Amino acid sequence: MANQGLKELYVDELKDLYNAETQLVKALPKMAKAASSGELREGIEQHLEQTRGHVQRLERIFESLDKSPKGKKCVGMEGLVKEGAEIMHESFEGALMDAALIGAAQRVEHYEIAAYGTAAEFAQILGESEQASLLHQTLEEEKETDEKLTELAKEINQQASEDAAQGEGHRREPKRQRSSRGRDRAA
């Protein structure tokens, strides 16, 4: 089969996407909890439900391919999720935390937009029009989420800027300060 290599690459991309989406299903509730803006929290919760639907679509595609979705770890998403977790452990508060969460969420969306666009194109070339349609549907939802985040960021970023100008909401005091100076001198 002339497209066997592309088919293998396509299945590999799908496995990567499946793992990425399952990682997000676990990470999004934590992001929602960290948000102070009700609108942002609601948006993240809505995207969580949408992400569960993306997982189901991918499972349908794997079923039609008679392949298992498991077996690959998406290290790209793993890194993005880790960065998001690090942001949540920063000492940001209020609108500043929300602005940081939006930045992390948009990095995830851009990664997904690229991945779904690639997979949809592979499906189209391979003549898998139903699969391509499902992938394009998810791609459009990811783009819509990114647009919603952009709109929300305009308001939240402005609030973060105003809070910072008033000396509020930037960083809370760390619970315990770590000093490396003493350790440096001892070395």
HELIX and SHEET records of a PDB file:
HELIX    1   1 GLN A    4  ALA A   34  1                                  31    
HELIX    2   2 GLY A   38  LEU A   65  1                                  28    
HELIX    3   3 VAL A   75  MET A   88  1                                  14    
HELIX    4   4 GLY A   94  ILE A  125  1                                  32    
HELIX    5   5 SER A  129  ALA A  165  1                                  37    
HELIX    6   6 ARG A  181  ALA A  186  1                                   6    
END                                                                             
